[in-house]
Amino acid sequence: MTAAQTTTLGPESDLPAVFELAQQLRVDSVRASTAVGSGHPTSSLSAADLMAVLMTRHLHYDWTAPDNPAGDHLVFSKGHASPLLYAMFKAAGAVTDDELMTTYRRFGHRLQGHPTPVLPWVDLATGSLGQGIAYGVGIALAGRDLEKEPYRVWVLCGDSEMAEGSVWEALDKAGQHRLANFTVLVDVNRLGQSGPTELEWDTAAYARRVEAFGCRALVIDGHDVAAIDQALTTAADGLAPTVIVARTVKGRGVAEVADKEGWHGKALPADLAERAVAELGGIRHLRVRGPRPPDAAPAPASPAEPVELPRFDVGDAVATRVAFGRALAAVGARPNVVALDAEVGNSTHAEDFAKAHPERYFQTYIAEQQMIADAVGMAVRGYRPYATTFAAFLTRAHDFIRMAAVSQVTMALCGTHCGVEIGADGPSQMGLEDLAMMRAVHGSTVLYPSDATSAAALTATMADLDGISYLRTTRGAYPVLYGGDETFPVGGSKTLRHGGQDRVTLIGAGVTLHACLAAAERLADDGVEARVIDLYSVKPVDADALARAARETGALVVVEDHHPEGGIGEAVLSSLAATGDRPAFAHLAVTVLPGSGTTDELLDAAGLSADHVARAARALLRP
């Protein structure tokens, strides 16, 4: 290896040298993807000039100290361009050429097909298009408003994903917050997966849209390194959130594939790859030492005040959403806790946090995807976000929640106004799918309190849970069942009624637990003793309590204000399948399309009232 081959580039390097780096990034993108026989080299080639200029002259980052809190953040929203990202890591000396060539996209290795935080230089997983800009907004908000750090957030975005609505939610919020520490580079290479993109090379149209959302647009030739350098300099002037609209060519530098359809997501065959490397000037081993951030240590944590949870008197009628809001405000005594709202805080009671801790409360308005993205961005920076909206509307953000799990993010979600219980608002407002959605999220915890005391305790518990936790709360007020000293461990349950002559177990959570308690009274009047279990932990469930109830009573009735698919009933059956217990079983859930009405009318029409529960229990006990 010659001295010329090992030249190190820095911020003072001239632009011809930076162009040589871009060619190296192209060559390595081709080599890595061809070596494994898969990947997205053409999508990488189009953005190589943008990234070469950025990492050499503008990205303030210490590759040996990725945890430096003052360092910039780079988000590859177009995560399929991972060959380019990993080629950048090689140029920075973070990975070796051997690792790039022999482990990319191979089982058991860290250079995965789309980047994940298994790599210390990657904040979060990308690959579901339309999310990276949104995450960048969350990180930029954390840097400016919470950490008070000087870092910038840079996002590389593809033009195909600009069709996603979440992109425009994000740019709207960037404009609203005047996030001058936030820059997007849109790689407008004209071609998507199956043909031309919606706007192709109409960069003026992209610019008009960007400006309509309150951001600054800079239109450039994305292969002119001088123009790129000037645009990045302007973007960092601290005046406005900036979107650089860069016209590029997919497959740039390789004549046989440049601007040709049919090459998306295809590695170049070995013979074509060999010609491409030669056309690009051959293999290089340039190294990059870009501008360094100032040395900074994590700010010392502010001392947390004691968390004094609200207490409620047994028998008082209190909605669990009210208890959640009061408990969230109390948990805000911990300085790393932040709260996010989607303009329903007066209904969810998240606004209680806003009154107590306004500096850590973020209003995203009716933009549930961006609310979750902001929460993810803040979690990346070490905060404990609680994001809250109606349970029905969290389903809109499911892909962001799913990807947050891929990123191994820790955050707490609360869905209120669940089930037919909400009454006259009708089915568009009723969360009837949320338990299934959240149970299916990798590593999630799903909690469903039935009274104010358990709701407050579980709200506080979520501040110490790893991964994604979900609290389901009810609109209406119901009697407090537990004293203030009761504990509610995750994976537990509460048996509220039991005896040696129990012949059936009634299992509920939330509003249906109260129906189960009332049904047990009716059954007792008929001489039938019923056990009642509060299954407040839906994932994980209390497998021991369920198995014991199945063996001792021989019959289970599960009642849930949710569709039958994916909810409490299936959680119970899955648990029993693992133990081999086969009790008589009835499952009451919402199987009809509800309408408007009173709470009692809708619960009865759905078959969830105490009378229906008692009737189902009697049917199981008939000889």
PLY file of the C-alpha trace (Angstrom):
ply
format ascii 1.0
element vertex 623
property float x
property float y
property float z
element edge 622
property int vertex1
property int vertex2
end_header
0.00 0.00 0.00
1.58 3.28 -1.05
1.63 6.53 0.86
-0.75 8.01 -1.69
-3.18 5.21 -1.06
-3.23 5.93 2.66
-3.76 9.68 2.40
-5.95 11.06 5.17
-8.48 13.71 4.19
-9.67 16.41 6.58
-11.70 19.62 6.53
-8.83 21.42 4.82
-8.71 18.96 1.91
-9.35 20.41 -1.51
-12.46 19.46 -3.44
-10.69 17.27 -6.02
-9.49 15.12 -3.13
-13.03 14.96 -1.77
-14.22 13.80 -5.20
-11.65 10.99 -5.02
-13.24 9.96 -1.73
-16.64 9.92 -3.42
-15.25 7.58 -6.06
-13.85 5.35 -3.33
-17.28 5.22 -1.68
-18.75 4.18 -5.02
-16.14 1.50 -5.60
-16.58 0.04 -2.13
-20.37 0.08 -2.46
-20.08 -1.97 -5.63
-17.47 -4.34 -4.21
-19.36 -5.07 -0.98
-22.71 -5.72 -2.64
-21.22 -7.83 -5.43
-19.25 -9.89 -2.91
-22.46 -11.00 -1.18
-24.64 -10.93 -4.28
-27.27 -8.57 -2.89
-27.79 -4.97 -1.85
-28.47 -1.58 -3.37
-25.34 -0.31 -5.09
-27.04 2.04 -7.59
-28.85 3.86 -4.77
-25.50 4.23 -3.05
-23.70 5.56 -6.11
-26.11 8.48 -6.51
-25.46 9.86 -3.02
-21.70 9.29 -2.80
-20.70 12.87 -3.61
-23.12 14.24 -1.00
-21.72 11.99 1.70
-18.08 12.50 0.76
-18.38 16.26 1.17
-20.42 15.92 4.35
-18.12 13.54 6.19
-14.92 15.31 5.15
-15.85 18.95 5.72
-19.09 19.32 7.70
-19.93 16.33 9.92
-18.53 17.17 13.35
-18.00 13.67 14.63
-15.34 11.65 16.40
-15.50 8.11 15.05
-13.49 6.88 18.02
-15.90 8.48 20.52
-19.44 8.06 19.14
-20.91 8.77 22.58
-19.56 12.32 22.67
-22.76 14.29 23.41
-21.55 17.22 21.29
-21.07 15.11 18.16
-23.32 15.48 15.12
-25.85 12.82 14.13
-26.21 11.27 10.69
-29.43 9.39 9.92
-29.65 7.32 6.74
-33.37 7.48 6.09
-32.70 5.64 2.83
-31.37 2.73 4.83
-31.20 0.50 1.79
-28.14 2.54 0.76
-26.23 0.73 3.49
-23.31 -0.10 1.15
-22.61 3.63 1.03
-22.92 4.04 4.79
-20.60 1.12 5.48
-18.15 2.41 2.87
-18.14 5.66 4.86
-17.40 3.69 8.01
-14.45 2.10 6.23
-13.20 5.50 5.09
-13.42 6.71 8.68
-11.40 3.72 9.87
-14.32 2.41 11.90
-14.52 -0.88 9.98
-11.89 -2.66 7.93
-11.98 -3.48 4.26
-12.01 -7.14 5.20
-15.11 -6.74 7.37
-16.87 -4.80 4.63
-16.06 -7.39 1.97
-16.64 -10.57 3.96
-19.46 -9.83 6.42
-21.85 -7.41 4.72
-25.40 -8.86 4.74
-24.15 -12.16 6.11
-25.73 -14.05 8.97
-24.45 -13.27 12.44
-22.56 -10.11 11.50
-23.20 -6.46 12.29
-23.14 -4.97 8.77
-26.75 -5.88 8.14
-28.77 -5.19 5.01
-30.22 -2.06 6.60
-28.36 -0.31 9.43
-29.23 -0.97 13.06
-27.82 0.33 16.39
-25.76 -2.83 16.79
-23.23 -0.46 15.21
-22.10 2.27 17.63
-22.22 4.92 14.88
-25.90 4.24 14.12
-28.52 5.89 16.33
-31.52 3.92 15.16
-32.71 1.37 12.63
-33.89 2.58 9.26
-35.22 0.91 6.17
-38.94 1.51 6.47
-38.93 4.52 4.20
-40.31 7.86 5.30
-39.12 7.64 8.90
-35.58 9.02 9.03
-36.54 12.68 8.64
-39.07 12.27 11.44
-36.48 10.71 13.74
-34.06 13.49 12.86
-36.58 16.06 14.05
-36.84 14.25 17.39
-33.07 14.14 17.84
-32.75 17.81 16.86
-35.42 18.79 19.38
-33.60 16.84 22.07
-30.30 18.52 21.24
-31.64 22.04 21.19
-34.35 22.02 23.84
-33.31 19.31 26.30
-29.56 18.73 26.09
-28.58 22.27 25.02
-25.79 20.73 22.93
-24.34 22.27 19.74
-24.67 19.22 17.52
-26.39 19.18 14.15
-28.60 16.46 12.72
-28.06 15.45 9.10
-30.50 13.14 7.31
-29.95 11.46 3.95
-33.33 10.84 2.33
-34.30 9.21 -0.96
-36.70 10.81 -3.39
-39.10 7.83 -3.45
-39.81 8.21 0.26
-40.82 11.83 -0.23
-44.24 10.38 -1.18
-44.74 9.29 2.44
-47.00 11.52 4.52
-44.75 11.11 7.54
-42.04 13.06 5.70
-44.30 16.09 5.52
-45.47 15.72 9.11
-41.79 15.89 10.03
-40.95 18.88 7.86
-44.01 20.68 9.18
-42.72 20.22 12.72
-39.17 21.18 11.74
-40.57 24.40 10.31
-42.85 25.04 13.26
-40.01 24.57 15.76
-37.51 26.48 13.58
-35.01 23.66 13.97
-31.95 25.40 12.58
-29.79 22.47 13.75
-31.54 20.15 11.28
-30.61 19.47 7.65
-32.04 16.99 5.15
-30.25 15.96 1.97
-32.72 14.60 -0.57
-31.06 12.34 -3.13
-33.26 13.05 -6.17
-32.03 10.29 -8.47
-35.33 9.99 -10.40
-35.75 6.22 -10.22
-37.54 4.21 -7.56
-37.89 0.48 -7.14
-40.22 -0.22 -10.05
-39.80 2.83 -12.27
-39.60 6.61 -12.13
-40.57 8.41 -8.94
-43.63 10.63 -8.71
-41.79 13.88 -9.45
-38.73 12.44 -11.21
-36.22 15.33 -11.53
-38.68 18.16 -10.85
-36.51 19.66 -8.12
-38.46 22.92 -8.22
-41.59 21.04 -7.15
-39.74 19.51 -4.20
-38.46 22.96 -3.24
-41.94 24.50 -3.33
-43.31 21.77 -1.10
-40.44 22.08 1.36
-40.87 25.84 1.61
-44.61 25.48 2.10
-43.85 23.60 5.30
-41.65 26.35 6.70
-38.22 25.00 5.80
-35.50 26.47 3.61
-34.90 24.68 0.29
-31.56 24.69 -1.54
-31.58 23.14 -5.02
-28.23 21.90 -6.28
-26.49 19.52 -8.64
-25.81 16.61 -6.31
-22.64 15.65 -8.17
-21.01 19.11 -8.07
-18.83 18.88 -4.97
-18.35 22.67 -4.84
-22.11 23.23 -4.91
-22.60 20.57 -2.26
-19.97 22.17 -0.06
-21.60 25.60 -0.37
-25.06 24.21 0.38
-23.85 22.39 3.48
-22.12 25.56 4.65
-25.34 27.52 4.22
-27.36 24.83 5.98
-25.17 25.17 9.06
-25.61 28.94 9.38
-28.08 28.57 12.23
-30.88 30.44 10.49
-33.45 27.80 9.50
-34.16 24.09 9.06
-32.80 23.27 5.63
-33.60 20.74 2.93
-30.97 20.33 0.23
-32.69 19.09 -2.91
-29.89 17.43 -4.85
-30.43 16.27 -8.41
-28.43 13.08 -8.89
-28.15 10.08 -11.19
-28.90 6.61 -9.91
-25.88 4.46 -10.64
-23.68 7.54 -11.17
-20.21 6.72 -12.45
-21.06 3.36 -14.01
-22.25 3.94 -17.56
-23.88 0.54 -17.94
-26.37 1.13 -15.11
-26.52 4.93 -14.73
-30.12 6.18 -14.95
-31.24 2.76 -16.14
-34.43 1.10 -14.87
-34.34 -2.42 -13.49
-31.24 -2.12 -11.31
-32.83 -1.17 -7.98
-31.81 -3.57 -5.25
-29.57 -5.63 -7.51
-25.89 -6.27 -6.99
-23.78 -5.90 -10.10
-22.64 -9.24 -11.56
-18.96 -9.93 -11.04
-17.90 -9.07 -14.59
-19.89 -5.83 -14.60
-18.59 -4.98 -11.13
-15.03 -5.41 -12.34
-15.67 -3.01 -15.22
-17.42 -0.59 -12.87
-14.48 -0.49 -10.44
-12.12 0.21 -13.32
-14.40 2.94 -14.69
-14.49 4.54 -11.24
-10.71 4.65 -11.06
-9.95 1.49 -9.13
-9.72 0.57 -5.48
-8.55 3.28 -3.10
-7.77 3.33 0.60
-8.32 6.97 1.52
-9.02 7.78 5.16
-11.13 10.61 6.52
-10.66 12.71 9.60
-13.45 15.23 9.42
-14.09 18.16 11.73
-14.17 17.11 15.35
-16.84 18.15 17.82
-15.76 19.87 21.00
-14.87 17.51 23.80
-17.90 17.14 26.01
-18.93 14.87 28.81
-22.54 13.94 29.44
-24.16 16.61 31.56
-24.42 15.52 35.19
-27.89 14.26 35.88
-30.05 16.64 37.86
-31.01 15.11 41.17
-34.43 13.51 40.94
-36.99 14.65 43.41
-38.92 11.94 45.23
-41.80 10.57 43.16
-44.94 10.97 45.23
-47.66 9.08 43.42
-51.26 10.17 43.88
-53.35 8.13 46.28
-56.99 7.25 45.89
-59.60 6.09 48.36
-61.08 2.64 47.87
-64.59 2.94 46.50
-64.17 6.36 44.92
-64.97 6.52 41.20
-61.85 7.60 39.27
-60.99 7.06 35.60
-57.70 5.31 34.95
-56.81 8.01 32.39
-57.13 10.59 35.19
-54.87 8.52 37.43
-52.39 8.17 34.57
-52.16 11.94 34.10
-51.66 12.62 37.77
-49.07 9.86 38.07
-47.24 11.05 34.94
-46.91 14.52 36.43
-45.48 12.92 39.57
-43.02 10.77 37.62
-41.84 13.99 35.99
-39.85 14.57 39.15
-37.30 12.42 37.35
-35.45 14.90 35.10
-35.01 12.45 32.22
-38.77 11.94 31.78
-40.40 13.78 28.88
-44.01 13.73 27.71
-45.42 13.99 24.20
-49.00 14.74 23.20
-50.98 14.62 19.95
-53.36 17.46 20.81
-55.59 15.38 23.08
-53.84 16.05 26.38
-56.97 17.45 27.98
-58.70 14.10 27.33
-55.79 11.78 28.05
-54.73 13.96 31.02
-51.18 14.14 29.70
-51.62 17.90 30.11
-51.12 17.36 33.85
-47.44 16.86 32.99
-47.44 20.04 30.92
-48.62 22.04 33.90
-45.97 20.56 36.18
-43.03 20.36 33.75
-43.70 22.57 30.71
-40.04 22.55 29.61
-40.22 18.79 29.00
-43.64 18.64 27.35
-43.84 18.46 23.56
-46.98 19.08 21.54
-46.98 17.37 18.14
-50.60 18.21 17.33
-52.57 15.62 15.35
-49.45 13.92 14.00
-49.22 10.56 15.75
-46.40 9.28 13.55
-44.30 12.32 14.39
-45.15 12.00 18.07
-43.67 8.50 18.13
-40.71 9.63 16.00
-40.00 12.47 18.42
-40.20 10.01 21.30
-37.73 7.70 19.54
-35.34 10.57 18.85
-35.45 11.66 22.48
-35.01 8.09 23.69
-31.90 7.82 21.51
-30.51 10.75 23.47
-31.13 9.08 26.83
-34.53 10.45 27.79
-37.55 8.45 29.01
-40.43 9.52 26.77
-44.11 8.96 27.52
-46.20 9.42 24.37
-49.97 9.51 24.73
-53.05 9.64 22.54
-56.31 7.75 22.05
-55.65 4.03 21.67
-57.39 4.03 18.30
-55.01 6.62 16.91
-51.83 4.88 18.00
-52.58 2.29 15.32
-51.74 5.01 12.78
-48.18 5.01 14.08
-47.72 1.25 14.21
-44.84 1.15 11.74
-42.92 3.70 13.80
-43.55 1.61 16.93
-42.45 -1.55 15.11
-39.25 0.10 13.93
-38.59 1.53 17.40
-38.47 -2.06 18.61
-35.95 -2.89 15.87
-33.92 0.05 17.16
-34.17 -1.42 20.70
-35.58 1.88 21.93
-37.03 2.30 25.41
-40.22 4.35 25.61
-43.63 4.32 27.27
-46.90 4.66 25.38
-50.37 5.23 26.75
-53.56 4.64 24.78
-56.73 6.04 26.28
-60.42 5.81 25.33
-60.23 2.13 24.56
-63.08 -0.15 23.61
-66.82 0.29 23.21
-66.84 1.65 26.76
-66.24 5.18 25.46
-69.89 5.41 24.42
-71.49 7.87 22.05
-68.42 8.89 20.03
-68.79 5.72 18.01
-66.44 3.18 16.45
-63.96 5.57 14.83
-62.77 6.57 18.31
-62.79 3.11 19.92
-59.45 1.40 20.39
-60.36 -2.22 19.67
-57.14 -3.42 18.02
-54.47 -1.89 20.23
-53.77 -4.87 22.49
-53.12 -7.07 19.47
-50.89 -4.43 17.93
-48.83 -3.87 21.05
-48.58 -7.54 22.05
-47.07 -8.23 18.62
-44.29 -5.65 19.06
-40.97 -7.34 19.78
-40.02 -7.15 23.45
-43.04 -5.10 24.45
-44.76 -4.93 27.83
-48.55 -4.46 27.78
-50.39 -3.26 30.90
-54.11 -2.71 31.42
-55.08 -1.33 34.83
-58.59 -1.65 36.18
-58.56 1.09 38.79
-56.81 4.35 39.63
-54.36 2.87 42.14
-53.04 0.27 39.71
-52.97 2.83 36.87
-50.79 5.18 38.92
-48.46 2.41 40.03
-48.04 1.00 36.53
-47.43 4.47 35.08
-44.50 4.80 37.45
-43.30 1.27 36.72
-42.96 2.06 33.01
-40.22 4.59 33.81
-37.96 1.66 34.70
-38.90 -0.86 32.02
-36.62 -1.61 29.10
-38.10 -1.70 25.62
-41.52 -0.46 24.58
-44.22 -0.49 27.22
-47.90 0.22 26.69
-50.54 1.28 29.20
-54.20 0.94 28.18
-56.55 3.26 30.06
-60.31 3.67 30.21
-62.40 6.78 29.65
-65.06 6.31 32.32
-64.72 6.48 36.10
-64.89 3.19 38.03
-64.49 2.30 41.70
-61.01 2.21 43.19
-60.32 -1.41 44.14
-56.90 -1.28 45.78
-55.32 0.56 48.65
-52.40 2.87 48.04
-49.79 0.41 49.33
-50.70 -2.37 46.89
-47.97 -3.36 44.42
-48.41 -4.40 40.80
-45.37 -6.25 39.47
-45.09 -6.72 35.72
-46.14 -10.27 34.89
-48.43 -10.45 37.88
-52.17 -10.45 38.45
-54.57 -9.89 41.31
-57.07 -12.46 42.48
-59.89 -10.39 43.92
-62.25 -13.17 44.80
-61.54 -16.83 45.52
-62.47 -19.70 47.73
-62.18 -23.42 48.15
-65.42 -24.05 46.27
-64.66 -21.99 43.16
-66.17 -23.64 40.07
-65.27 -21.04 37.45
-62.74 -18.24 37.00
-63.73 -14.89 35.54
-60.81 -13.00 33.99
-60.98 -9.34 33.03
-58.99 -6.13 32.85
-60.03 -2.52 32.70
-63.79 -2.07 32.51
-64.47 -5.78 32.12
-62.97 -6.60 35.52
-65.80 -4.63 37.09
-68.26 -6.64 35.02
-66.59 -9.83 36.25
-66.93 -8.73 39.87
-70.61 -7.92 39.38
-71.14 -11.25 37.59
-69.50 -13.10 40.48
-72.06 -11.58 42.84
-74.90 -12.78 40.59
-73.42 -16.26 40.42
-72.99 -16.36 44.20
-76.71 -15.59 44.56
-77.26 -18.78 42.54
-74.89 -20.77 44.73
-72.02 -20.75 42.23
-68.68 -19.59 43.59
-66.51 -17.78 41.05
-62.88 -16.75 41.22
-62.10 -13.30 39.76
-58.68 -12.40 38.34
-57.52 -8.91 37.42
-55.12 -9.63 34.54
-53.58 -6.16 34.59
-50.38 -7.50 32.98
-51.39 -8.66 29.51
-47.82 -9.21 28.31
-46.27 -10.96 30.09
-49.24 -12.71 31.68
-49.28 -14.39 35.06
-48.92 -17.95 33.77
-48.85 -19.47 37.26
-52.11 -17.84 38.35
-53.83 -18.84 35.11
-52.64 -22.44 35.30
-53.70 -22.68 38.94
-57.13 -21.28 38.15
-57.53 -23.71 35.27
-56.64 -26.69 37.46
-58.60 -25.63 40.53
-61.80 -24.35 38.91
-61.79 -26.19 35.60
-63.51 -23.38 33.70
-62.38 -19.94 32.54
-64.35 -17.00 31.16
-62.20 -14.25 29.63
-63.91 -10.90 29.07
-62.27 -8.06 27.12
-63.36 -4.78 25.57
-61.33 -5.52 22.44
-61.68 -7.57 19.31
-61.19 -11.30 19.97
-58.12 -11.47 17.76
-54.82 -10.84 19.51
-56.11 -9.62 22.85
-56.44 -10.98 26.38
-58.23 -14.18 25.40
-55.46 -15.25 23.07
-52.85 -14.28 25.65
-54.56 -16.56 28.17
-54.90 -19.44 25.72
-51.26 -19.15 24.66
-50.20 -19.31 28.28
-52.33 -22.37 28.98
-51.08 -24.09 25.83
-47.58 -23.88 27.25
-48.66 -25.58 30.51
-50.88 -28.20 28.90
-53.97 -27.17 30.90
-57.26 -27.57 29.01
-60.09 -26.00 31.03
-63.57 -25.32 29.70
-63.25 -21.93 28.11
-65.46 -19.02 27.04
-64.24 -15.83 25.45
-66.36 -12.68 25.46
-65.04 -9.93 23.19
-66.28 -7.32 20.72
-67.32 -9.27 17.64
-69.93 -6.85 16.28
-69.39 -3.44 14.70
-70.38 -1.02 17.47
-72.24 2.23 17.00
-73.08 5.13 19.28
-74.87 4.80 22.59
-74.33 4.92 26.29
-71.55 2.93 27.90
-73.97 0.44 29.41
-75.85 0.00 26.13
-72.68 -0.64 24.15
-71.14 -3.02 26.67
-74.37 -5.02 26.79
-74.74 -5.04 23.00
-71.16 -6.33 22.71
-71.88 -9.10 25.19
-69.61 -7.71 27.90
-72.05 -6.78 30.64
-72.25 -8.58 33.98
-75.34 -10.46 32.85
-73.54 -11.80 29.79
-70.53 -12.80 31.88
-72.72 -14.68 34.37
-74.61 -16.36 31.53
-71.36 -17.52 29.90
-70.15 -18.94 33.21
-73.38 -20.86 33.76
-73.16 -22.29 30.24
-69.70 -23.70 30.97
-70.96 -25.37 34.13
-73.96 -27.15 32.60
-73.54 -30.95 32.64
0 1
1 2
2 3
3 4
4 5
5 6
6 7
7 8
8 9
9 10
10 11
11 12
12 13
13 14
14 15
15 16
16 17
17 18
18 19
19 20
20 21
21 22
22 23
23 24
24 25
25 26
26 27
27 28
28 29
29 30
30 31
31 32
32 33
33 34
34 35
35 36
36 37
37 38
38 39
39 40
40 41
41 42
42 43
43 44
44 45
45 46
46 47
47 48
48 49
49 50
50 51
51 52
52 53
53 54
54 55
55 56
56 57
57 58
58 59
59 60
60 61
61 62
62 63
63 64
64 65
65 66
66 67
67 68
68 69
69 70
70 71
71 72
72 73
73 74
74 75
75 76
76 77
77 78
78 79
79 80
80 81
81 82
82 83
83 84
84 85
85 86
86 87
87 88
88 89
89 90
90 91
91 92
92 93
93 94
94 95
95 96
96 97
97 98
98 99
99 100
100 101
101 102
102 103
103 104
104 105
105 106
106 107
107 108
108 109
109 110
110 111
111 112
112 113
113 114
114 115
115 116
116 117
117 118
118 119
119 120
120 121
121 122
122 123
123 124
124 125
125 126
126 127
127 128
128 129
129 130
130 131
131 132
132 133
133 134
134 135
135 136
136 137
137 138
138 139
139 140
140 141
141 142
142 143
143 144
144 145
145 146
146 147
147 148
148 149
149 150
150 151
151 152
152 153
153 154
154 155
155 156
156 157
157 158
158 159
159 160
160 161
161 162
162 163
163 164
164 165
165 166
166 167
167 168
168 169
169 170
170 171
171 172
172 173
173 174
174 175
175 176
176 177
177 178
178 179
179 180
180 181
181 182
182 183
183 184
184 185
185 186
186 187
187 188
188 189
189 190
190 191
191 192
192 193
193 194
194 195
195 196
196 197
197 198
198 199
199 200
200 201
201 202
202 203
203 204
204 205
205 206
206 207
207 208
208 209
209 210
210 211
211 212
212 213
213 214
214 215
215 216
216 217
217 218
218 219
219 220
220 221
221 222
222 223
223 224
224 225
225 226
226 227
227 228
228 229
229 230
230 231
231 232
232 233
233 234
234 235
235 236
236 237
237 238
238 239
239 240
240 241
241 242
242 243
243 244
244 245
245 246
246 247
247 248
248 249
249 250
250 251
251 252
252 253
253 254
254 255
255 256
256 257
257 258
258 259
259 260
260 261
261 262
262 263
263 264
264 265
265 266
266 267
267 268
268 269
269 270
270 271
271 272
272 273
273 274
274 275
275 276
276 277
277 278
278 279
279 280
280 281
281 282
282 283
283 284
284 285
285 286
286 287
287 288
288 289
289 290
290 291
291 292
292 293
293 294
294 295
295 296
296 297
297 298
298 299
299 300
300 301
301 302
302 303
303 304
304 305
305 306
306 307
307 308
308 309
309 310
310 311
311 312
312 313
313 314
314 315
315 316
316 317
317 318
318 319
319 320
320 321
321 322
322 323
323 324
324 325
325 326
326 327
327 328
328 329
329 330
330 331
331 332
332 333
333 334
334 335
335 336
336 337
337 338
338 339
339 340
340 341
341 342
342 343
343 344
344 345
345 346
346 347
347 348
348 349
349 350
350 351
351 352
352 353
353 354
354 355
355 356
356 357
357 358
358 359
359 360
360 361
361 362
362 363
363 364
364 365
365 366
366 367
367 368
368 369
369 370
370 371
371 372
372 373
373 374
374 375
375 376
376 377
377 378
378 379
379 380
380 381
381 382
382 383
383 384
384 385
385 386
386 387
387 388
388 389
389 390
390 391
391 392
392 393
393 394
394 395
395 396
396 397
397 398
398 399
399 400
400 401
401 402
402 403
403 404
404 405
405 406
406 407
407 408
408 409
409 410
410 411
411 412
412 413
413 414
414 415
415 416
416 417
417 418
418 419
419 420
420 421
421 422
422 423
423 424
424 425
425 426
426 427
427 428
428 429
429 430
430 431
431 432
432 433
433 434
434 435
435 436
436 437
437 438
438 439
439 440
440 441
441 442
442 443
443 444
444 445
445 446
446 447
447 448
448 449
449 450
450 451
451 452
452 453
453 454
454 455
455 456
456 457
457 458
458 459
459 460
460 461
461 462
462 463
463 464
464 465
465 466
466 467
467 468
468 469
469 470
470 471
471 472
472 473
473 474
474 475
475 476
476 477
477 478
478 479
479 480
480 481
481 482
482 483
483 484
484 485
485 486
486 487
487 488
488 489
489 490
490 491
491 492
492 493
493 494
494 495
495 496
496 497
497 498
498 499
499 500
500 501
501 502
502 503
503 504
504 505
505 506
506 507
507 508
508 509
509 510
510 511
511 512
512 513
513 514
514 515
515 516
516 517
517 518
518 519
519 520
520 521
521 522
522 523
523 524
524 525
525 526
526 527
527 528
528 529
529 530
530 531
531 532
532 533
533 534
534 535
535 536
536 537
537 538
538 539
539 540
540 541
541 542
542 543
543 544
544 545
545 546
546 547
547 548
548 549
549 550
550 551
551 552
552 553
553 554
554 555
555 556
556 557
557 558
558 559
559 560
560 561
561 562
562 563
563 564
564 565
565 566
566 567
567 568
568 569
569 570
570 571
571 572
572 573
573 574
574 575
575 576
576 577
577 578
578 579
579 580
580 581
581 582
582 583
583 584
584 585
585 586
586 587
587 588
588 589
589 590
590 591
591 592
592 593
593 594
594 595
595 596
596 597
597 598
598 599
599 600
600 601
601 602
602 603
603 604
604 605
605 606
606 607
607 608
608 609
609 610
610 611
611 612
612 613
613 614
614 615
615 616
616 617
617 618
618 619
619 620
620 621
621 622
